[in-house]
């Protein structure tokens, strides 16, 4: 498996492309392990990486995000133990840590040596890391669905439908305290589909009430509220954040104030 990962990137000359592909390969191995543990009975795969794996979003992503849908049978430490074992069996020098002291449970999967072997680092002990987050108290209202994914590995999983995934993205756009170009790129992608995707309004309202307080925001006004947030963002910063994660880096230039405003009409 490790040789397959290294073979995938040999044809690439761009170090950023190599890093993105290596990370994505490891993400697929982690998802495959979770599938084999039947973790998707309990979890829904969400966030930007879910958009890429399930809906072919043309940008890479760093983290694996999940929402806890069913508490009975939730055994994350056993799942992560298997992730470590599977990666080691595949030839990777992997370590896995686990933290469940907060509502969002976190795990770090770290693989040593792979960056040096791929020519991306001169230090053998530098890790390629993937963060997993499991929201154990997600806002209600999301609609989940099951499907088959075949990206580096074939697996079955549960995810949210597009309106529910978009509700999470709109919530991030409205509440995130710092500028993240990947959020705005994803918004343009959602709204660029035909017909444009609309967020799951019930879920978005629940998320806003959960994090901002009941009655602070009306989800029905999401377009104007996102537009107000856009006025506080520097598009150059957004472009610089997202361009290294795109299959076509030139697509980052789409993130102009005019273009983003147009998809909110």
C-alpha positions, 0 to 999 in steps of 0.5 A: 500500500505504501508503494502504491501511494509513492507510485501515485505521486512519482508522475507529479513534479509539483511538490504541492500536488504530491503532498495533497495526493499523499494526504488524500491516499492516507485519508482513503485508507483511514476511511476504508478502515472505518468502513471495515469497523462499521463505524458508519453505522454511527457516523456521518462523514461531513465537511470539505473532505466529504464533498471531495470524496462523495461529490468530487469537489475539485479541491483537496482537504486536510481533515476528516470530519464526522457527526455522531448520528447514533450513540449505541455502539460508538467505539471510537478508540477501538476504531482508531486502534484498527486504523493504526493497525491497518496503516502499519500492516500497509507499510506505514510508520503510523501512530494514532492519538485520541482525545475525548475531553471535549464535545468534539472528539479528536484524533491525530493520525501521524505517519513518519518517514513518508515525506522523506521517502517521497522527496518532500522533506529532508527529515526522516522524522517529519510526520504527515498528519491527518486530524479526525474530528467527531462532533458528538452533539451535532445540531439536529435536522441534517438528512443523511444518506448512504453511498459507495465511494471509490477514490484510492479505495472502495468503501461504503459510508454514510454522509449528509445530503448536499443541502445538509452539507451546505448548511454546515458550510454556511454556518462556518461562513457566518461564524468563523472568526478568521478568513478561510478561502476554502469556505468561500470556494466551496460556497461558489462551488455549491451555488455554481451547481444547476440548480444552485444548492440551498442549505438545509434551513432547519439544520442551519437554524439549529446550528446557529441557535446552538453556537450563537444563542437562540434568536441571534440569527435568522437562517432565512437571511443567510444570503445577506448575512454571508454578504455582510461577512464577505465585506469584512474579508480580503479576497487576496487572503482568500485566494492565497488560502485556497490556491494550494488545495485546488486541482486547478490553482487558477480557479482561485482567481474566481474568488472576487467580491463580485463573483461571490456576490453574484452567486448569492443573488 
